[in-house]
Amino acid sequence: MLNKIYNIKDIVYHLLLNWPEMRDNDRQLMLNVWDRQDGELINKSFKDFAWDFKTGRFADPESIRRTRQKLQELHPELRGRTYNGRQRMDTIMSEAMIKMKI
C-alpha cells in the first residue's frame, strides 16, 4: 500500500510539473495517472477497466486528489490558476461570517 502511494506521488508530481492544465482538473489528472499505471488503458473496454479498478489495479481517485493537494501545498509552483481566486474567496467568506457573527 505504501509503495503504491509513493508511485502515485511520483506520477502526480511529474504530471503537474509537465502539464499545467492538470493542476486545476482532477478528472484529467486521474485519467492520466491511470494511463501511466496501464499503458493499454485506451484500448480497454469499460468492463475491463471497471474490473481492474474494482480489484485495486488503479489508484483510488481520492488518493490521487489528496496527493495532488499535498504536492501543491509543498510546492507552490505546482498550484493551478484557480488557487489564488479560491484563497481570496475563502478570506472574503470568513470575513463576512465574522461580521454576521456566525
N, C-alpha and C positions, 0 to 999 in steps of 0.2 A: 504494500500500500504506500509506504513512504517513498519507495523508489519511483512509483507511478507519479506521485506529486512532484518530485524533482524533475522528472521527464516533462511533465506539463509545464512547470516553471520555465524550463529551458526553451520549450516550443513557444510558449506565450511571449516570453521576452523577445525572442527572435522575430516573431510576427509583429509585435508592437513597434519594435525598432525599425523594421524594414517596410512596413505597410501602415502608415499613419491613419488611413481610413478605418482600420480595425480598432483604433483607440476609443472610438465612440460607438462601435457597433458590435455588441456581444454575439449576436447571431452569426455575423460574418466571421468573427474570431473563432467561435465554436466549430463552424464548418471547416475552417482551415486547420484547426488543431486536429480534428478527426481525420482530415485528409492526410495530415502528416503521420498520424498513427496507422493509417492504412492507405497506401498509395493507390489502391484499386477501388476506393470508395465510390468514385464517379461511375464505375461500371457495375456497382451492386444494385440489386433490386431493393425496394423499400423493405421488403420482408427480410432479406438477408441483413440489411443494416439494423433493422429492429431487433433481430435475434442477437447480433453481435453487441448491440448497445445494451440489451437486457442482460446479457451474460457477462458484462463488465469489460468488454474488449476496448470500448471507447471511454474516454474521460467523462466524468459526470459534468453536466452543464454548470452546476453550482460551483464545482471545483475550479472550472475554467474562469468563471466570473470572479470568484474570490482571489484567484491567482492574479488576474489582471488588476484587480483593485489594489492588492498588496504591492505589486510591482510599480503601479503608478504612484502609490504613496511613497515608496522608497526612491523612485526615480522620476522626479517631476517632468523630465524631458519626454517621458512616455505618456504624459497626460494628453487627452484629446482636446479638441477645440471647445467642447461644451463645458469643460471643467470649471473655468473661471465664472461662466454665467451661472452655473449651479451654485457655486460658492456665494456669489453675490445674492442670489435669491434666498439662500439659506439665512444669510445675515439679515436681509430685509424682513423675512418672515419671523425671525427671532425677535427683532426689534419691535415688530408690530404686535407680537404676542405679549411682550413685556409691557407695552403701552396699554394693551387691553387687559392686562393682569390675568392672563390665562395660565 
